[in-house]
């Protein structure tokens, strides 16, 4: 009985492998699927090409109050995700119990571990990770 199950499993695996060998996936014509960059065929940065030294200087001249605005995006559980992506934050506290501290200065610590795919949430090089079919920014094929 066990031998029959193993043989059947191997046979199905070989059939699946051989069946996939003949499948050809055509590359989409990226020139018709995705628009070309207005910054040329070698562009990889998109609208950030507009941030020139002159534009930066002009923007600095607009400062009136000097208020500092954080542009950080906290990585927390609950970041919008799709598909099978996930996030999980684990907080580890070490040596918080009296007497469990380390060394003469009674060191204790807390540590975060953030588990997720690296291309979720705010993502500065996102143009290279989002596409239409198998075509990406500036008509780049996968």
KADA-V343378 format. One record per helix or strand. SS is the DSSP state (2 for helix, 1 for strand). FROM is the first residue (numbers start at 1). TO is the last residue. If there is no record, write none. Layout:
SS:FROM:TO + SS:FROM:TO
//
This chain:
2:2:21 + 2:30:33 + 2:46:50 + 2:53:61 + 1:87:94 + 1:102:102 + 1:107:107 + 1:109:116 + 2:126:128 + 1:132:132 + 1:135:136 + 2:137:139 + 1:140:141
//
